[in-house]
Amino acid sequence: MAKVATNATFDELLQDEKLVIVDFWAVWCGPCRMIAPILDQISEEMADKVTVVKCNVDDCEDVAMRYRIMNIPTLLFFKNGEMVDRSVGAVPKAALVEKINSLL
């Protein structure tokens, strides 16, 4: 199950031994709704390797500005608290799993 970030908790959620995938999204975003079930599946299927964090851009404006989120959905990938990759737009599950495996 994905964790929910706020401006106050965002940095703390990145401090995980697993690969952290942050999903920047919004309720009004159609492509965000398309990728949400894929991220839920990955969160369950790869729970031992990956932590998924949801960050609503309407609620986390400070964080979205810090990481220059201009389009959503945007996925940021973090290892040991450092951003290692970024993906913009809705992507198929296979492509996302391939990217995750390349970062593990």
C-alpha positions in Angstrom: 0.0 0.0 0.0 1.3 3.4 -0.9 2.2 6.0 1.7 0.8 9.5 1.5 3.3 12.4 1.7 2.7 15.9 3.0 5.0 18.9 2.9 6.0 18.1 6.4 6.6 14.3 6.0 8.1 14.2 2.5 11.8 14.1 3.4 11.2 11.6 6.1 9.5 9.2 3.7 12.5 9.2 1.4 14.7 7.7 4.2 14.0 4.1 3.3 16.4 1.2 2.6 14.2 0.3 -0.4 13.8 2.1 -3.7 11.3 4.9 -3.1 9.0 5.9 -6.0 7.2 9.2 -5.5 4.1 9.7 -7.6 3.2 13.3 -8.1 -0.5 13.4 -9.0 -3.8 15.3 -8.6 -7.4 14.3 -8.4 -8.3 16.1 -11.6 -5.6 14.5 -13.7 -6.8 11.8 -16.1 -3.4 10.2 -16.8 -2.8 10.1 -13.0 -5.9 8.0 -12.5 -4.6 5.7 -15.3 -1.3 5.0 -13.6 -2.6 4.8 -10.0 -3.7 1.1 -10.2 -0.4 0.2 -11.8 1.5 1.8 -8.9 -0.8 0.0 -6.4 0.0 -3.3 -8.1 3.7 -2.6 -8.0 3.5 -1.5 -4.4 2.0 -4.9 -3.5 4.0 -7.1 -5.9 7.4 -5.6 -5.1 6.8 -4.6 -1.5 10.1 -6.1 -0.4 12.1 -3.9 -2.8 10.0 -0.8 -3.4 8.1 1.8 -1.4 5.5 3.9 -3.3 4.8 7.4 -2.0 1.8 9.4 -3.3 2.3 13.2 -3.3 -0.8 15.2 -4.3 0.6 18.4 -6.0 -2.4 20.4 -4.7 -1.6 19.5 -1.1 2.3 19.4 -1.5 3.0 22.6 -3.5 6.3 23.2 -1.7 7.6 19.8 -2.5 6.3 20.0 -6.1 8.1 23.3 -6.6 11.3 22.0 -5.0 11.5 19.2 -7.5 10.3 21.3 -10.4 7.2 19.2 -11.1 5.7 20.8 -14.2 3.6 18.0 -15.6 1.8 15.1 -13.9 1.9 12.3 -13.4 5.6 12.6 -12.6 7.4 9.7 -10.9 10.7 10.4 -9.0 12.9 7.5 -8.0 15.0 7.8 -4.8 17.8 5.6 -3.4 19.2 6.4 0.0 17.3 9.7 0.0 18.9 10.8 -3.3 16.9 11.2 -6.6 18.3 8.8 -9.2 15.7 9.0 -12.0 12.5 10.6 -13.2 9.6 9.6 -15.4 6.9 12.0 -16.8 3.5 10.8 -18.0 1.6 7.6 -17.7 3.7 4.6 -18.7 2.8 0.9 -19.1 3.4 -1.4 -16.2 6.1 -3.4 -18.1 8.1 -0.2 -18.8 7.8 0.9 -15.2 8.9 -2.6 -13.8 11.9 -2.5 -16.2 12.9 0.9 -14.9 12.5 -0.2 -11.3 14.6 -3.4 -11.9 17.4 -1.3 -13.6 17.5 0.9 -10.5 17.6 -1.9 -7.9 
